[in-house]
Amino acid sequence: MKLDALIVGAGPTGLAAAILLTEAGWRVRVLDERRGVGEHSRAIGIHPPGLAVLDRLGVGEAARNQGVKIRDGAGLSRNQVIGALDFSVIGGAHRYVLSLPQNQTVTLLRQRLHELDRHALQEGTGYLGHSQDGQGDLSITVRQENAPGAPGAAQQLRSRWLIGADGTNSAVRRALNLQVSGRALPDTYTMGDYPDTTGYGPSAALFLHPHGIIESFPLPQHRRRWVAHVGRHAALEGPWDLPRIVHERTGWRLEEHACTMRSTFCTANRRVPGMVHGRTVLIGDAAHEVSPIGGQGMTLGLGDAQQLARLLTTGATTQQLNHFSSMRLRAARRAGYQAHLNMLLGRPLPTALVPVRDRLFTALAANDRFRTAVARTFTMRWAQGTGAPGR
């Protein structure tokens, strides 16, 4: 059987594309080397444009029921609130950022795809390479495990389109011999999920400390994500004592024995020169890596999937696909600039400059127009609808 689309990568972006294409009557397969969803919560933020895509996919209500709606947040310094954001001013159907661990989002998307086609997802199957025949179809080499850790023989699949949604270390991107532009950033963060003992409820809190920012976000089931800036060019291995760092910078104590996730990560902003290469398309992190600070990556990927599926199922021209690539990479650049600004504001600051910074923040936060602009920026309202021309 010849497929209409073979998608490499079963994260939110790949699954979203698969659902939309399958709904349109396309024959689709999604490959992923991994089996199962995994217990790591990973990314947690879904912004209003991403929530609109989840609604289109048929999982929006379930996601909202499982997640926490972050409607406001505060910036604190020296135990004082120096600025506050209220997302109700942004307009639209979703006036909040939804906090939902990525593994729960992936589970919802898998269930939806299974409802449409129970054979669409092939786990334990890796992409090895592809070529194009004289008729324009793609011959894609894959390998499926006979059992966990026991790879089977290589197989050939045929498809009209190949979509690489396989993340920052994309095998599809490597096969295209594409060089990414951008750079690794010097900032290192450590994060963890703990029981929420703060009383902040569904609100976000950003603690601007001279030694680096502490970010705190609500999670479902009365838990909270804590993220700490731990230095520039710092070692990923740590050891980073997150409960100690949080207590020193915020005064809050974390219950270390009840931690359900710990991770340390570096940051980068990188992009491919183009997302469309003949009948192969890169989307999500495979096409553009954005620093996790600000939580914009999942929403960008969902937007890629929706725009691409709309174009492919309506017989888009090469010009339209190239325009899609240009617009989506422009959106990724803007997200990268925003993430970089977020990191600059959260870097260590000489103690003598802290009062100056605090007075500036307080003055800006007193301006209604400024607060609204910042709220719209942080919720990615600018990303709504960027992509396909005339659609």
One Martini backbone bead per residue (centre of mass of N, CA, C, O) as a GRO file, in nm:
protein
  391
    1MET     BB    1   0.095   0.037   0.024
    2LYS     BB    2   0.037   0.365  -0.043
    3LEU     BB    3   0.110   0.655   0.097
    4ASP     BB    4   0.053   0.990   0.172
    5ALA     BB    5   0.187   0.982   0.475
    6LEU     BB    6   0.499   1.004   0.650
    7ILE     BB    7   0.568   1.013   1.001
    8VAL     BB    8   0.832   1.138   1.203
    9GLY     BB    9   0.708   1.137   1.503
   10ALA     BB   10   0.518   1.113   1.835
   11GLY     BB   11   0.451   1.389   1.900
   12PRO     BB   12   0.249   1.654   1.896
   13THR     BB   13   0.312   1.731   1.600
   14GLY     BB   14   0.284   1.456   1.453
   15LEU     BB   15  -0.002   1.386   1.561
   16ALA     BB   16  -0.149   1.632   1.452
   17ALA     BB   17  -0.095   1.576   1.154
   18ALA     BB   18  -0.225   1.294   1.147
   19ILE     BB   19  -0.512   1.370   1.224
   20LEU     BB   20  -0.572   1.575   0.995
   21LEU     BB   21  -0.512   1.382   0.757
   22THR     BB   22  -0.705   1.152   0.835
   23GLU     BB   23  -0.966   1.323   0.832
   24ALA     BB   24  -0.909   1.375   0.507
   25GLY     BB   25  -0.834   1.061   0.400
   26TRP     BB   26  -0.556   0.981   0.464
   27ARG     BB   27  -0.270   0.782   0.438
   28VAL     BB   28  -0.121   0.710   0.760
   29ARG     BB   29   0.205   0.717   0.921
   30VAL     BB   30   0.362   0.671   1.247
   31LEU     BB   31   0.689   0.705   1.365
   32ASP     BB   32   0.860   0.539   1.655
   33GLU     BB   33   1.117   0.426   1.846
   34ARG     BB   34   0.942   0.441   2.068
   35ARG     BB   35   0.766   0.323   2.362
   36GLY     BB   36   0.540   0.497   2.456
   37VAL     BB   37   0.526   0.792   2.658
   38GLY     BB   38   0.608   0.836   2.943
   39GLU     BB   39   0.681   1.008   3.264
   40HIS     BB   40   0.779   1.266   3.158
   41SER     BB   41   0.654   1.590   3.154
   42ARG     BB   42   0.803   1.824   3.049
   43ALA     BB   43   0.625   2.011   2.888
   44ILE     BB   44   0.343   2.254   2.991
   45GLY     BB   45   0.285   2.480   2.773
   46ILE     BB   46  -0.029   2.619   2.638
   47HIS     BB   47  -0.124   2.834   2.411
   48PRO     BB   48  -0.384   2.970   2.251
   49PRO     BB   49  -0.304   2.867   1.962
   50GLY     BB   50  -0.276   2.569   2.063
   51LEU     BB   51  -0.566   2.537   2.173
   52ALA     BB   52  -0.703   2.569   1.898
   53VAL     BB   53  -0.583   2.308   1.783
   54LEU     BB   54  -0.698   2.111   1.991
   55ASP     BB   55  -0.986   2.166   1.911
   56ARG     BB   56  -0.956   2.068   1.616
   57LEU     BB   57  -0.863   1.769   1.721
   58GLY     BB   58  -1.065   1.695   1.981
   59VAL     BB   59  -0.890   1.770   2.281
   60GLY     BB   60  -0.949   2.035   2.440
   61GLU     BB   61  -1.140   1.959   2.672
   62ALA     BB   62  -0.962   1.741   2.800
   63ALA     BB   63  -0.722   1.926   2.856
   64ARG     BB   64  -0.870   2.128   3.042
   65ASN     BB   65  -0.959   1.913   3.255
   66GLN     BB   66  -0.646   1.833   3.326
   67GLY     BB   67  -0.561   2.117   3.361
   68VAL     BB   68  -0.418   2.447   3.414
   69LYS     BB   69  -0.527   2.777   3.443
   70ILE     BB   70  -0.330   3.051   3.353
   71ARG     BB   71  -0.432   3.395   3.429
   72ASP     BB   72  -0.170   3.468   3.607
   73GLY     BB   73   0.106   3.688   3.721
   74ALA     BB   74   0.422   3.736   3.908
   75GLY     BB   75   0.670   3.968   4.007
   76LEU     BB   76   0.957   3.916   4.223
   77SER     BB   77   1.132   4.127   4.476
   78ARG     BB   78   1.226   4.133   4.785
   79ASN     BB   79   0.923   4.035   4.869
   80GLN     BB   80   0.803   4.190   4.610
   81VAL     BB   81   0.575   4.319   4.399
   82ILE     BB   82   0.666   4.452   4.058
   83GLY     BB   83   0.457   4.269   3.886
   84ALA     BB   84   0.159   4.215   3.676
   85LEU     BB   85  -0.050   3.961   3.513
   86ASP     BB   86  -0.347   3.965   3.293
   87PHE     BB   87  -0.497   3.746   3.057
   88SER     BB   88  -0.793   3.870   3.015
   89VAL     BB   89  -0.693   4.105   2.800
   90ILE     BB   90  -0.643   3.934   2.518
   91GLY     BB   91  -0.864   3.773   2.425
   92GLY     BB   92  -1.067   3.541   2.328
   93ALA     BB   93  -1.122   3.205   2.417
   94HIS     BB   94  -0.814   3.203   2.543
   95ARG     BB   95  -0.730   3.349   2.871
   96TYR     BB   96  -0.472   3.145   2.875
   97VAL     BB   97  -0.249   2.911   3.016
   98LEU     BB   98  -0.185   2.575   2.977
   99SER     BB   99  -0.121   2.329   3.225
  100LEU     BB  100   0.033   2.039   3.065
  101PRO     BB  101   0.174   1.765   3.042
  102GLN     BB  102   0.303   1.621   2.764
  103ASN     BB  103   0.219   1.324   2.820
  104GLN     BB  104  -0.086   1.396   2.826
  105THR     BB  105  -0.112   1.513   2.545
  106VAL     BB  106  -0.015   1.263   2.393
  107THR     BB  107  -0.234   1.072   2.492
  108LEU     BB  108  -0.472   1.222   2.361
  109LEU     BB  109  -0.364   1.203   2.067
  110ARG     BB  110  -0.347   0.897   2.047
  111GLN     BB  111  -0.644   0.841   2.096
  112ARG     BB  112  -0.749   0.997   1.852
  113LEU     BB  113  -0.595   0.840   1.633
  114HIS     BB  114  -0.713   0.560   1.705
  115GLU     BB  115  -1.006   0.633   1.630
  116LEU     BB  116  -0.930   0.673   1.322
  117ASP     BB  117  -0.649   0.476   1.336
  118ARG     BB  118  -0.514   0.186   1.474
  119HIS     BB  119  -0.251   0.177   1.253
  120ALA     BB  120  -0.088   0.454   1.243
  121LEU     BB  121   0.089   0.363   1.485
  122GLN     BB  122   0.453   0.294   1.494
  123GLU     BB  123   0.628   0.137   1.716
  124GLY     BB  124   0.961   0.066   1.713
  125THR     BB  125   1.024   0.271   1.460
  126GLY     BB  126   1.279   0.351   1.228
  127TYR     BB  127   1.448   0.587   1.052
  128LEU     BB  128   1.696   0.567   0.770
  129GLY     BB  129   1.566   0.666   0.483
  130HIS     BB  130   1.554   0.826   0.144
  131SER     BB  131   1.385   0.828  -0.180
  132GLN     BB  132   1.328   0.921  -0.528
  133ASP     BB  133   1.135   0.871  -0.789
  134GLY     BB  134   1.021   0.933  -1.113
  135GLN     BB  135   0.714   0.994  -0.988
  136GLY     BB  136   0.778   1.130  -0.680
  137ASP     BB  137   0.804   0.912  -0.496
  138LEU     BB  138   0.871   0.760  -0.182
  139SER     BB  139   1.146   0.578  -0.043
  140ILE     BB  140   1.130   0.424   0.281
  141THR     BB  141   1.350   0.345   0.538
  142VAL     BB  142   1.289   0.091   0.786
  143ARG     BB  143   1.288  -0.017   1.144
  144GLN     BB  144   1.160  -0.290   1.327
  145GLU     BB  145   1.100  -0.423   1.615
  146ASN     BB  146   1.055  -0.741   1.743
  147ALA     BB  147   1.181  -0.632   2.010
  148PRO     BB  148   1.305  -0.501   2.270
  149GLY     BB  149   1.632  -0.462   2.138
  150ALA     BB  150   1.526  -0.618   1.851
  151PRO     BB  151   1.605  -0.573   1.549
  152GLY     BB  152   1.504  -0.579   1.238
  153ALA     BB  153   1.444  -0.558   0.926
  154ALA     BB  154   1.448  -0.385   0.659
  155GLN     BB  155   1.214  -0.150   0.511
  156GLN     BB  156   0.975  -0.056   0.257
  157LEU     BB  157   0.821   0.258   0.196
  158ARG     BB  158   0.543   0.431   0.045
  159SER     BB  159   0.523   0.790  -0.041
  160ARG     BB  160   0.429   1.115  -0.109
  161TRP     BB  161   0.503   1.195   0.196
  162LEU     BB  162   0.745   1.354   0.421
  163ILE     BB  163   0.748   1.395   0.784
  164GLY     BB  164   0.951   1.582   1.007
  165ALA     BB  165   0.889   1.520   1.379
  166ASP     BB  166   1.197   1.444   1.534
  167GLY     BB  167   1.332   1.687   1.644
  168THR     BB  168   1.645   1.819   1.720
  169ASN     BB  169   1.764   1.514   1.618
  170SER     BB  170   1.692   1.482   1.322
  171ALA     BB  171   1.700   1.235   1.078
  172VAL     BB  172   1.573   1.381   0.839
  173ARG     BB  173   1.760   1.624   0.837
  174ARG     BB  174   2.021   1.466   0.793
  175ALA     BB  175   1.934   1.341   0.516
  176LEU     BB  176   1.927   1.648   0.390
  177ASN     BB  177   2.183   1.813   0.472
  178LEU     BB  178   2.120   2.025   0.700
  179GLN     BB  179   2.185   2.349   0.814
  180VAL     BB  180   2.187   2.525   1.100
  181SER     BB  181   2.087   2.817   1.245
  182GLY     BB  182   2.248   2.972   1.506
  183ARG     BB  183   2.256   2.906   1.873
  184ALA     BB  184   2.399   2.850   2.156
  185LEU     BB  185   2.328   2.904   2.488
  186PRO     BB  186   2.455   2.978   2.817
  187ASP     BB  187   2.207   2.878   2.960
  188THR     BB  188   2.124   2.721   3.276
  189TYR     BB  189   1.887   2.470   3.395
  190THR     BB  190   1.678   2.371   3.670
  191MET     BB  191   1.421   2.115   3.736
  192GLY     BB  192   1.095   2.058   3.913
  193ASP     BB  193   0.848   1.843   4.071
  194TYR     BB  194   0.610   1.949   4.324
  195PRO     BB  195   0.448   2.010   4.581
  196ASP     BB  196   0.204   2.251   4.665
  197THR     BB  197   0.291   2.509   4.930
  198THR     BB  198   0.222   2.827   4.853
  199GLY     BB  199  -0.083   2.942   4.756
  200TYR     BB  200  -0.097   3.028   4.438
  201GLY     BB  201  -0.217   2.822   4.267
  202PRO     BB  202  -0.290   2.921   3.925
  203SER     BB  203  -0.032   3.088   3.955
  204ALA     BB  204   0.237   3.268   3.858
  205ALA     BB  205   0.600   3.283   3.949
  206LEU     BB  206   0.862   3.541   3.954
  207PHE     BB  207   1.199   3.534   4.075
  208LEU     BB  208   1.413   3.815   4.112
  209HIS     BB  209   1.742   3.732   4.147
  210PRO     BB  210   2.077   3.798   4.163
  211HIS     BB  211   2.141   3.473   4.092
  212GLY     BB  212   1.859   3.423   3.962
  213ILE     BB  213   1.592   3.282   3.841
  214ILE     BB  214   1.257   3.188   3.952
  215GLU     BB  215   1.023   2.951   3.842
  216SER     BB  216   0.652   2.921   3.890
  217PHE     BB  217   0.421   2.647   3.822
  218PRO     BB  218   0.134   2.504   3.774
  219LEU     BB  219  -0.011   2.182   3.836
  220PRO     BB  220  -0.153   1.914   3.843
  221GLN     BB  221  -0.231   1.779   4.146
  222HIS     BB  222  -0.093   1.990   4.337
  223ARG     BB  223   0.148   2.103   4.168
  224ARG     BB  224   0.500   2.216   4.093
  225ARG     BB  225   0.703   2.411   3.887
  226TRP     BB  226   1.063   2.442   3.903
  227VAL     BB  227   1.290   2.708   3.789
  228ALA     BB  228   1.655   2.742   3.758
  229HIS     BB  229   1.910   2.955   3.739
  230VAL     BB  230   2.271   2.825   3.725
  231GLY     BB  231   2.406   2.958   3.469
  232ARG     BB  232   2.691   2.992   3.263
  233HIS     BB  233   2.812   2.715   3.132
  234ALA     BB  234   2.696   2.489   3.284
  235ALA     BB  235   2.668   2.187   3.416
  236LEU     BB  236   2.446   1.931   3.364
  237GLU     BB  237   2.532   1.741   3.615
  238GLY     BB  238   2.630   1.927   3.828
  239PRO     BB  239   2.521   1.959   4.129
  240TRP     BB  240   2.167   2.039   4.184
  241ASP     BB  241   2.004   2.201   4.455
  242LEU     BB  242   1.696   2.297   4.426
  243PRO     BB  243   1.579   2.338   4.712
  244ARG     BB  244   1.804   2.530   4.801
  245ILE     BB  245   1.775   2.746   4.582
  246VAL     BB  246   1.480   2.817   4.636
  247HIS     BB  247   1.514   2.899   4.933
  248GLU     BB  248   1.729   3.124   4.894
  249ARG     BB  249   1.544   3.296   4.672
  250THR     BB  250   1.227   3.259   4.820
  251GLY     BB  251   1.168   3.065   5.099
  252TRP     BB  252   1.089   2.804   4.981
  253ARG     BB  253   0.991   2.465   5.047
  254LEU     BB  254   1.086   2.151   4.933
  255GLU     BB  255   0.980   1.812   4.871
  256GLU     BB  256   1.211   1.595   4.786
  257HIS     BB  257   1.063   1.312   4.827
  258ALA     BB  258   0.819   1.429   4.611
  259CYS     BB  259   0.967   1.411   4.355
  260THR     BB  260   0.883   1.351   3.989
  261MET     BB  261   1.100   1.561   3.858
  262ARG     BB  262   1.427   1.589   3.694
  263SER     BB  263   1.612   1.864   3.529
  264THR     BB  264   1.875   1.958   3.293
  265PHE     BB  265   1.934   2.256   3.081
  266CYS     BB  266   1.988   2.389   2.780
  267THR     BB  267   2.015   2.645   2.522
  268ALA     BB  268   1.844   2.730   2.201
  269ASN     BB  269   1.863   2.891   1.864
  270ARG     BB  270   1.725   2.720   1.578
  271ARG     BB  271   1.740   2.689   1.204
  272VAL     BB  272   1.630   2.626   0.908
  273PRO     BB  273   1.625   2.744   0.583
  274GLY     BB  274   1.401   2.512   0.524
  275MET     BB  275   1.099   2.303   0.532
  276VAL     BB  276   1.093   2.256   0.215
  277HIS     BB  277   1.179   1.936   0.026
  278GLY     BB  278   0.981   1.880  -0.181
  279ARG     BB  279   0.833   1.587  -0.021
  280THR     BB  280   0.979   1.721   0.229
  281VAL     BB  281   0.895   1.795   0.579
  282LEU     BB  282   0.960   2.022   0.839
  283ILE     BB  283   0.865   2.012   1.191
  284GLY     BB  284   0.915   2.175   1.454
  285ASP     BB  285   1.211   2.095   1.605
  286ALA     BB  286   1.331   2.005   1.327
  287ALA     BB  287   1.317   2.323   1.227
  288HIS     BB  288   1.284   2.463   1.533
  289GLU     BB  289   1.476   2.586   1.797
  290VAL     BB  290   1.360   2.674   2.124
  291SER     BB  291   1.370   2.799   2.403
  292PRO     BB  292   1.196   2.691   2.689
  293ILE     BB  293   1.176   2.978   2.772
  294GLY     BB  294   0.814   3.023   2.764
  295GLY     BB  295   0.678   2.771   2.618
  296GLN     BB  296   0.662   2.770   2.269
  297GLY     BB  297   0.713   2.499   2.112
  298MET     BB  298   0.438   2.350   2.097
  299THR     BB  299   0.277   2.575   1.956
  300LEU     BB  300   0.447   2.585   1.703
  301GLY     BB  301   0.407   2.288   1.614
  302LEU     BB  302   0.097   2.294   1.591
  303GLY     BB  303   0.096   2.512   1.373
  304ASP     BB  304   0.246   2.359   1.160
  305ALA     BB  305   0.049   2.120   1.133
  306GLN     BB  306  -0.204   2.276   1.050
  307GLN     BB  307  -0.093   2.426   0.801
  308LEU     BB  308   0.009   2.182   0.642
  309ALA     BB  309  -0.252   2.015   0.624
  310ARG     BB  310  -0.413   2.229   0.472
  311LEU     BB  311  -0.234   2.232   0.221
  312LEU     BB  312  -0.218   1.932   0.136
  313THR     BB  313  -0.546   1.887   0.124
  314THR     BB  314  -0.555   2.140  -0.113
  315GLY     BB  315  -0.320   2.144  -0.322
  316ALA     BB  316  -0.058   2.283  -0.296
  317THR     BB  317   0.175   2.483  -0.396
  318THR     BB  318   0.498   2.561  -0.401
  319GLN     BB  319   0.454   2.855  -0.320
  320GLN     BB  320   0.283   2.797  -0.065
  321LEU     BB  321   0.495   2.624   0.081
  322ASN     BB  322   0.715   2.843   0.091
  323HIS     BB  323   0.547   3.041   0.253
  324PHE     BB  324   0.508   2.866   0.496
  325SER     BB  325   0.806   2.848   0.569
  326SER     BB  326   0.858   3.150   0.607
  327MET     BB  327   0.640   3.204   0.829
  328ARG     BB  328   0.730   2.989   1.040
  329LEU     BB  329   1.022   3.097   1.072
  330ARG     BB  330   0.935   3.373   1.167
  331ALA     BB  331   0.794   3.274   1.422
  332ALA     BB  332   1.049   3.142   1.543
  333ARG     BB  333   1.214   3.399   1.566
  334ARG     BB  334   1.028   3.545   1.758
  335ALA     BB  335   1.038   3.333   1.981
  336GLY     BB  336   1.345   3.356   2.019
  337TYR     BB  337   1.350   3.650   2.111
  338GLN     BB  338   1.166   3.612   2.355
  339ALA     BB  339   1.340   3.401   2.501
  340HIS     BB  340   1.592   3.579   2.524
  341LEU     BB  341   1.462   3.797   2.696
  342ASN     BB  342   1.382   3.618   2.931
  343MET     BB  343   1.678   3.540   3.000
  344LEU     BB  344   1.794   3.819   3.053
  345LEU     BB  345   1.597   3.882   3.296
  346GLY     BB  346   1.712   3.603   3.456
  347ARG     BB  347   1.979   3.695   3.512
  348PRO     BB  348   2.221   3.788   3.677
  349LEU     BB  349   2.256   4.063   3.924
  350PRO     BB  350   2.375   4.320   4.054
  351THR     BB  351   2.284   4.439   4.353
  352ALA     BB  352   2.293   4.751   4.281
  353LEU     BB  353   2.068   4.707   4.035
  354VAL     BB  354   1.799   4.608   4.159
  355PRO     BB  355   1.644   4.874   4.229
  356VAL     BB  356   1.636   4.976   3.940
  357ARG     BB  357   1.483   4.740   3.814
  358ASP     BB  358   1.232   4.756   4.001
  359ARG     BB  359   1.140   5.044   3.926
  360LEU     BB  360   1.100   4.987   3.627
  361PHE     BB  361   0.890   4.764   3.650
  362THR     BB  362   0.679   4.922   3.812
  363ALA     BB  363   0.632   5.145   3.603
  364LEU     BB  364   0.546   4.964   3.365
  365ALA     BB  365   0.312   4.804   3.521
  366ALA     BB  366   0.129   5.077   3.544
  367ASN     BB  367   0.079   5.030   3.239
  368ASP     BB  368  -0.177   4.917   3.055
  369ARG     BB  369  -0.054   4.889   2.770
  370PHE     BB  370   0.192   4.727   2.855
  371ARG     BB  371   0.049   4.486   2.990
  372THR     BB  372  -0.104   4.395   2.738
  373ALA     BB  373   0.140   4.346   2.555
  374VAL     BB  374   0.274   4.134   2.737
  375ALA     BB  375   0.040   3.933   2.749
  376ARG     BB  376   0.033   3.879   2.441
  377THR     BB  377   0.322   3.778   2.421
  378PHE     BB  378   0.316   3.542   2.638
  379THR     BB  379   0.053   3.409   2.469
  380MET     BB  380   0.096   3.422   2.150
  381ARG     BB  381  -0.105   3.599   1.971
  382TRP     BB  382   0.082   3.646   1.718
  383ALA     BB  383   0.049   3.328   1.616
  384GLN     BB  384  -0.223   3.362   1.499
  385GLY     BB  385  -0.236   3.229   1.171
  386THR     BB  386   0.045   3.164   1.085
  387GLY     BB  387   0.114   3.090   0.719
  388ALA     BB  388  -0.121   3.058   0.507
  389PRO     BB  389  -0.228   3.180   0.220
  390GLY     BB  390  -0.560   3.236   0.196
  391ARG     BB  391  -0.679   3.055   0.476
   0.00000   0.00000   0.00000
